[in-house]
Amino acid sequence: MSCTSNEILVPESLLVEETNLVFVGEGEIYLNRVWTTSEQTPVVSVPEDAQGWLTVTLEDKHLKMVVQPNVSIRTRSTVVTVTTPERSQTVQVLQNGFPIRRLNISEIRGYSFQPNEGYDRLLDGDTRTYWHSDWGQGSNATSFHPHWLAFDFEPASSLNMITLYPRASSDQGLPPPTALQQTYNGNWRFFLIYVKGDAPANMEEDAGMIYQPWEDMDSPWNDPLGTPCPDDPEYVLVWKGDWRFLVPMIDVPTSATHPRQPQMIHPITIELSGTVVNTSSVKFKINTQGRVGDPLPAWPDWHGSQGGHASLSGAEFFGAAR
């Protein structure tokens, strides 16, 4: 481009006032000032995966940013791009999730329990006590699989995260190495999580979970997420996995009950891939035994619970506080 002695070529300018924005989980509307020397109206683009919760329009030299409430405990983020023919600027947008709250457990139900090791042990806050399936089922409880536990909530709430407290120690007073081998006695192997509530249709399986199909292709252990529970279709499958890939190999002394080996506690936190709203109940289906010819690597001398029984020290459920 050429210019006469009376013309000065001025580069086009573009400036957005705020380029890093953090919004609250409740949602809000924000006006972000835009300056430009371009004769053309700037073009605003929002990534497709954020268009469900973020709307951005250009109104009277401002970016009007409308952020929908975030019903999850997870933060979400995106990058908005503002462009003119010669300039481009990005705006980083982050929205916090809602603070979490613990759901109120109103009742616990299950398939069976051992006298003095009932469902009330799951609520006493003591990691040294635990619920245990009924020993009266015999030395091999696999014929009673799956064990199941159901936790009911009042009032119904949003559900995002579950923390399980496995049985702390099961060394039965035996010295190592037997004590180490028995540590996982009664703890779960494969388990499914069903919810009674409004689960999103696009929930995803845990990417970190190695999960092999069962030989019986009609088994509920092969069902995709979103499948109704076979014996109670009001519940929907939202998670499935293998205990071995969740429990860290960390010893944490919690008491001196067993002097030969400190008790061990391995809290497990499971974050669902989506928010289940109006959750009134969560049901666990539990298979504590390994399978014949199981291709998954096992920890030393452990392919599941001894005798196929199940136990659990405690459980907590969390959701967005709204």
N, C-alpha and C positions, 0 to 999 in steps of 0.2 A: 504494500500500500504506500502510495506517495502522498505527500502533504505540502501545502504551500507554506510560505513564511508566516502566514497568519494562523496556521493549524498546529495544534499540539496533540500528539497521540497519547491518550491516557489509558492505562490498562484497566480493564473491568475489575471491579472489587465486589467481594461478597463476605459478609461477616454475620455470624450467628452469635447472639449474646452469650448463651450458656451452651457449652458443648459436652458437659458431663452432668447428667441429671439423675437423681435418686428419688423414687417415688415410694409412698407408703402403700401397705397392702390393701388399705380400704379403697384405693383408687382416688384419682383427683384430676383436675383440669389445670393446665399451666399454659401461660402465654409467654413465648420465647421470642424476643425481638430479633428481627432480621433487617440488615442494611445491605443494599446493593446499588451499584451504578448501572447495572444492566437495564437495557430498555425492555427486556423480556422478563416475564414473570418467572421466578425460580420454580423449578420442578422438585417436588418432595416425593421421596420413595421410602416405603416401609417394607422390610422383608416379609414375605408371605407368611412365614411361621409366627410372626408377631401381630398380624393384622386382626387376629381374634381378640386381642386385649389392648392394642394401641392404635389410635386413630390420629393422624396428623394432617391438618389442613393449613393453608396459608390464608390468613384473614387480616387485612389492614396492617400489613408489614409485621405481622406476628405469626409464628408457628403456633397454632392452637393444638395442644397435645392433650388428648382425652385418654386417660388410663383407666381401664376397667378393674374392679376389685380382683385381687388374687386370692382364690379360695384355698390355695396350697400353702404349706410351710416353706416351700422352695422359692428361692429368688428366681426371677426371670429377667432376661436382658436382651437387648437388640441394638442395632445401629441404624439411625435415620440418616439419609443422605439428602442434602440440598444442593442442587446444581443450577448453574446458569451456563450459557454457551461457552464461557471461558473459565469458569471457576466451579469448584466443588468443595463442600465442607460437610463433615460428619458430626453427628450428635450421639454420644453414648447414652443409652437409656437403661436404667436398672430399676426394677421394682422389687422391694422386699416382700417376702412371704409373711403371712400372718404369724404372730407369736403362737407357740404351741401350748396346749393345755392337756392335762391328763383327763381321759374320759372316766366317768364314774361307773364302776362295775356294780350292777344291781343284783346279779345272780350268776352262778357258775353251774353248769350242767355237764354231764359226761357219761361215758359208757359204764365205767366202774370205778371203785376206789377201795383202797385197803383200809380197814378199821384203824383209826388214829392217824391216818394219812389221807384225810379227805380233802375236799375242795377248799375248805376254810384255810388250809395251809398255804394256798396260793395267794392269800390276802393278808397274811400276818406280818409281812415285811421282814421275815427272818430267813436268810438264805441257808440256814442250817436245817430247816424243815422243808417238807415237800409233799405234794400229792403223788400217790403211787397207784397204779392200776391194781386190781384185785388179785392177790396171790392165789386166791381160790380158783383162778382160771387154770391152774396147773403149772408145771415146770416149763411148758412151752406154750406161751400165749399167742403164738403166731396165728393159730386157728381163729383167734378172736379179732384179728386185724380187719379193718383199721380201728385202732383206738380212736376215740374222739373226745374233744373238750369244746364246750361252747361258753362264751362269755357274753352276757347280756348287759346292755347299757341303758341308763335312765338319767337324763333324757337322751334321745337319739342325737348323735353328733357327727361332725366330720371326722374322718379317720385318714391319717397319713402315715403313721409310723407305729411299729410294735416293738417292744423290748421284752425278750424272754430271758428268764433266769433259770438256767439248767440246774439240775440237782448238783449240789456243791461238791460232795465227795462220796464215793461209794467203795472205799478201800476195805470196808468191813473189818478194819483192824489188822489187815494182813500186811506183811512187810513187802517192799518192792522185790521183784518186779511185778508181783501179783497185784499190788495196790495200784500201780499205774495202769495195768490192763483193765482193772475193774472201775477206774474212774468214770467211765462212760456208761456204766451199767444203768439201765433205765432211761437214758437219754435217747432222744429221737434219732431216727435215720432219715427216711424220706417223709416229708409232710406237706400237706396242702392247706391253704388258708382260704376259707370261704367267708363271705360277708353277706349280711342281710341289710341292704341299703341300696343307694343309687350309685352304682359303680360306672365310671366312664367306659365307653366302648373301645377305647384305644389303649388299654393298659398293656404294658410290655413285660415280658419275662426278664428276670434278673440277668443282666449280661455277664455277670461274674460267676454265674452258677453253671457248673458242668452237669448236665442232666441227660441221662441216657434213656431212650424209650424202653418201656417194659415189653417183655415177650408177648404178653396178652395185649393186643392192640386195642381191645375194647375196655381196658382198664381205665378207671378215672385218673390214674397217674399219668396217662398220656393226653388227657383232655387239654385243649387250649384255654387260655384265660378267657373268662366270660361265660364258661359253660356252667349251667345250673348244677347244683349238688344232686347226685342221683337219688338220694333218699329224702331230700328236702329242697325242692326247686326254688323256694324263696331265697335260698343262699346261692351266691354266684362265686365262682373261682376267681381269685385275684392274685394268687401267688403260689408257686410251688418250688420246692428245692430239696437239697440234701444237707443235713445237719453238719456233715464233715467239712463243708466248705464255708461254714459260718462260725464255728467255734474255734477261737484262737488257742494255740498251745501255750498258754501263760498260766502259771501257778500264782494264785493270790491267796495268802493265808487269811482266813476269816475267823478261825477259832482254834482252840487247842483241844477240841473234842476227841480227835484221834491223834495221840502223841507220836505215832510212828510216821504219820504223813499229814501235813497241814491240809485243811479242807481247801477245795479249789472251786472257784466260781468263774464262769465265763459268760457274762451277759452278751446277748445277741440282739442287735438292732436291725430291724427290717424296715426299709422305707419303701412304701408302695410307689409304683410308677405314676399313679394318679390319685386324686382325692375322691374318696367314697363319702358322699354326703348322706345325711339321714341314716347313719349307721346305727342299727339297734342291736346287732349281735355279730359276733365273729366266731366261726367254728373251725377248729383244727382237726384234720384227718391225719392220723399218725401211723406209719409203718416202721417199727423199730428194728426190723431185721434186714440184713443184706440179702441179696438174691443169689441163687445158685449160678455160678459162672459170672458173677458181677464183674464187669470190665474196669470199674473204677478203682483207683488205688486206695487201699485202706490204711489207716494208721496201724501201728504194730498191734497185732493180735486183736483187732477190733473190726467187726463187720456189722455191728449193730448191738442192740441191748441184749444182755444175758437173759435168755429165756423168752425174749420177745416182749417183756413188760415195758411200761412207759412211766416216766415220772417227770415232775417239773416243780421248781421251787417257787416261781412267781411269774407274773406277766403284767405289763403295763401297756396302755394304749393311748396314743396321742393324736391330736388333730388341731386344725387351725382354730384359734380362739376367736370365734365370731358367732 
